[in-house]
Amino acid sequence: MPLQGRHIVLGLSGGIACYKAADLTRELVKASATVQVVMTDAAQHFITPVTMQALSNRSVYASQWDAREPNSMAHINLTREADAVLVAPASADFMAKLLHGHADDLLSLMCLARPIERCPLLLAPAMNREMWAHPATQRNVAQLRADGATVLGPGSGDQACGEIGDGRMLEPEELLDEMIAFFEPKSLLGKRVLITAGPTF
């Protein structure tokens, strides 16, 4: 299976695209990944922790004060065994928080406290087309990429608000493909290749 042995922490920030996170969780589990879901308060207005727990077969975390962790450090513990943190959906607000290092909830704390050198951060933006196109969002995304985050998407098409354009979160199948490709060995990474097809007459 393509994600056999991979442990993914799936973060949900607030947005209607949270409904896609349910199918994404199923796809990741079917690909043999283990999925630990972490939700913001805003995400819970769109989909319930019970749904995500049923699909991931793991308890969902939503509070930095979660008493289930014996050392009360869920923001530390949850990423120490993770192969990656994927935030899907990643709202404009959540990405702005990450950019500035704000950490006032479990998900943002966890992203900040993860071991950067071995636990990559992947973001799947989801927002209205005007929010995506706004210069502040574009600056934030550019800096997050420069800081080492991988940005997946967004896609383009119909939006929940009735408008059409860029800003849709990629579909679960697309995100699964992106995750599989992310973990594939990059045998040509850093190599320079010269291709010649012979003379042209």
Secondary structure as the mmCIF struct_conf table of DSSP 4:
data_model
#
loop_
_struct_conf.conf_type_id
_struct_conf.id
_struct_conf.beg_label_comp_id
_struct_conf.beg_label_asym_id
_struct_conf.beg_label_seq_id
_struct_conf.end_label_comp_id
_struct_conf.end_label_asym_id
_struct_conf.end_label_seq_id
TURN_TY1_P TURN_TY1_P1 PRO A 2 GLY A 5
STRN STRN1 HIS A 7 LEU A 12
BEND BEND1 GLY A 14 GLY A 15
TURN_TY1_P TURN_TY1_P2 ILE A 16 ALA A 17
HELX_RH_AL_P HELX_RH_AL_P1 CYS A 18 LYS A 30
TURN_TY1_P TURN_TY1_P3 ALA A 31 SER A 32
STRN STRN2 THR A 34 MET A 39
TURN_TY1_P TURN_TY1_P4 ASP A 41 ALA A 42
HELX_RH_3T_P HELX_RH_3T_P1 ALA A 43 HIS A 45
TURN_TY1_P TURN_TY1_P5 PHE A 46 PHE A 46
BEND BEND2 ILE A 47 ILE A 47
HELX_RH_AL_P HELX_RH_AL_P2 PRO A 49 SER A 56
TURN_TY1_P TURN_TY1_P6 ASN A 57 ASN A 57
BEND BEND3 ARG A 58 ARG A 58
STRN STRN3 TYR A 61 TYR A 61
TURN_TY1_P TURN_TY1_P7 GLN A 64 TRP A 65
TURN_TY1_P TURN_TY1_P8 ALA A 67 ARG A 68
BEND BEND4 GLU A 69 GLU A 69
TURN_TY1_P TURN_TY1_P9 PRO A 70 ASN A 71
BEND BEND5 SER A 72 SER A 72
HELX_RH_AL_P HELX_RH_AL_P3 ALA A 74 ARG A 80
TURN_TY1_P TURN_TY1_P10 GLU A 81 GLU A 81
BEND BEND6 ASP A 83 ASP A 83
STRN STRN4 ALA A 84 ALA A 90
HELX_RH_AL_P HELX_RH_AL_P4 ALA A 92 HIS A 100
TURN_TY1_P TURN_TY1_P11 GLY A 101 GLY A 101
BEND BEND7 ASP A 105 ASP A 105
HELX_RH_AL_P HELX_RH_AL_P5 LEU A 106 ALA A 113
BEND BEND8 ARG A 114 ARG A 114
TURN_TY1_P TURN_TY1_P12 ILE A 116 ARG A 118
BEND BEND9 CYS A 119 CYS A 119
STRN STRN5 LEU A 121 PRO A 125
HELX_RH_AL_P HELX_RH_AL_P6 ARG A 129 ALA A 133
BEND BEND10 HIS A 134 HIS A 134
HELX_RH_AL_P HELX_RH_AL_P7 PRO A 135 ALA A 146
TURN_TY1_P TURN_TY1_P13 ASP A 147 GLY A 148
HELX_LH_PP_P HELX_LH_PP_P1 ALA A 149 ALA A 149
STRN STRN6 THR A 150 VAL A 151
STRN STRN7 GLY A 155 ASP A 158
TURN_TY1_P TURN_TY1_P14 ALA A 160 CYS A 161
BEND BEND11 GLY A 162 GLY A 162
STRN STRN8 ILE A 164 ARG A 168
HELX_LH_PP_P HELX_LH_PP_P2 MET A 169 GLU A 171
HELX_RH_AL_P HELX_RH_AL_P8 PRO A 172 PHE A 183
BEND BEND12 GLU A 184 GLU A 184
TURN_TY1_P TURN_TY1_P15 SER A 187 GLY A 190
#
